[in-house]
């Protein structure tokens, strides 16, 4: 059972391995959007976007609602945004830390 859980976990984490999927999560944080609106907002062709949407739907990251011929996507579980935001905070902390190290090293090299 534990191995199965790790496999599910790893599979879900694949969603976070592509910049456009991360951008897609961020765009959908404010509510559902149609495929056409997402395509325009993300500057992506429909076929490429469809592949990302299908992958995220398979992993139950996104859910859909159909109204006539229009398909709307939204985040299935908003706790995902907490994870997303925590990861971004960690990255910002790393960037700030790296900048401080570079600045300290630069000052030391200049004799300051």
C-alpha positions as CSV (number, residue, x, y, z in Angstrom):
1,X,0.0,0.0,0.0
2,X,2.8,2.4,0.9
3,X,4.5,1.9,-2.5
4,X,1.2,2.6,-4.3
5,X,0.9,5.8,-2.3
6,X,4.4,6.9,-3.3
7,X,3.6,6.2,-6.9
8,X,0.5,8.3,-6.8
9,X,2.4,11.0,-5.1
10,X,5.2,11.0,-7.7
11,X,2.6,10.9,-10.5
12,X,0.9,14.0,-9.1
13,X,4.1,15.8,-8.6
14,X,4.7,15.5,-12.4
15,X,2.1,18.2,-12.7
16,X,4.6,20.6,-11.2
17,X,7.4,19.7,-13.6
18,X,6.3,22.0,-16.5
19,X,6.3,25.8,-16.4
20,X,3.1,26.1,-18.4
21,X,1.2,23.8,-16.0
22,X,2.4,25.9,-13.1
23,X,1.2,29.0,-14.9
24,X,-2.1,27.2,-15.6
25,X,-2.6,26.5,-11.9
26,X,-1.9,30.1,-11.1
27,X,-4.3,31.4,-13.8
28,X,-7.1,29.1,-12.5
29,X,-6.7,30.2,-8.9
30,X,-9.3,32.9,-9.4
31,X,-11.9,30.5,-10.8
32,X,-12.9,28.5,-13.8
33,X,-12.0,29.5,-17.4
34,X,-12.9,28.2,-20.8
35,X,-10.4,26.4,-23.0
36,X,-10.4,29.4,-25.4
37,X,-9.8,31.9,-22.6
38,X,-7.0,29.7,-21.2
39,X,-5.4,29.4,-24.7
40,X,-5.4,33.1,-25.1
41,X,-4.3,33.9,-21.6
42,X,-1.4,31.4,-21.7
43,X,-0.5,32.1,-25.3
44,X,-0.7,28.4,-26.2
45,X,-2.1,26.6,-29.2
46,X,-5.2,24.5,-28.5
47,X,-3.5,21.1,-29.1
48,X,-0.6,21.8,-26.8
49,X,-2.9,23.2,-24.1
50,X,-5.3,20.2,-24.5
51,X,-2.4,17.8,-23.7
52,X,-1.6,19.7,-20.5
53,X,-5.3,19.9,-19.5
54,X,-5.8,16.2,-20.1
55,X,-2.7,15.3,-18.1
56,X,-3.9,17.4,-15.2
57,X,-7.4,16.1,-15.4
58,X,-6.2,12.5,-15.3
59,X,-4.4,13.3,-12.1
60,X,-7.5,14.9,-10.7
61,X,-5.9,18.3,-10.5
62,X,-8.5,19.9,-12.7
63,X,-12.2,19.2,-13.2
64,X,-14.4,20.3,-16.0
65,X,-17.9,21.6,-16.6
66,X,-19.5,21.8,-20.0
67,X,-22.0,24.4,-21.1
68,X,-23.1,23.9,-24.7
69,X,-20.0,23.5,-26.7
70,X,-17.8,25.3,-24.2
71,X,-15.7,23.4,-21.7
72,X,-14.7,25.2,-18.5
73,X,-11.8,24.1,-16.3
74,X,-11.2,24.7,-12.6
75,X,-8.9,23.5,-9.9
76,X,-10.4,20.4,-8.3
77,X,-9.1,20.9,-4.7
78,X,-8.0,24.4,-3.6
79,X,-5.6,23.0,-1.1
80,X,-3.4,22.5,-4.2
81,X,-3.0,26.3,-4.2
82,X,-1.5,26.1,-0.7
83,X,1.1,23.7,-1.9
84,X,1.7,25.9,-5.0
85,X,2.2,29.0,-2.8
86,X,4.4,27.3,-0.3
87,X,6.7,26.1,-3.1
88,X,6.9,29.6,-4.5
89,X,7.7,31.0,-1.0
90,X,10.5,28.5,-0.7
91,X,11.9,29.5,-4.1
92,X,11.7,33.2,-3.2
93,X,13.6,32.5,0.0
94,X,16.3,30.6,-2.0
95,X,16.6,33.4,-4.5
96,X,17.0,36.0,-1.7
97,X,19.5,33.8,0.0
98,X,21.5,33.3,-3.2
99,X,21.4,37.1,-3.9
100,X,22.7,37.8,-0.4
101,X,25.6,35.3,-0.9
102,X,26.4,36.8,-4.3
103,X,26.4,40.3,-2.8
104,X,28.5,39.3,0.2
105,X,31.0,37.5,-2.1
106,X,31.1,40.6,-4.4
107,X,31.7,42.9,-1.5
108,X,34.5,40.7,-0.2
109,X,36.1,40.5,-3.6
110,X,36.1,44.3,-3.8
111,X,37.7,44.6,-0.4
112,X,34.6,45.8,1.4
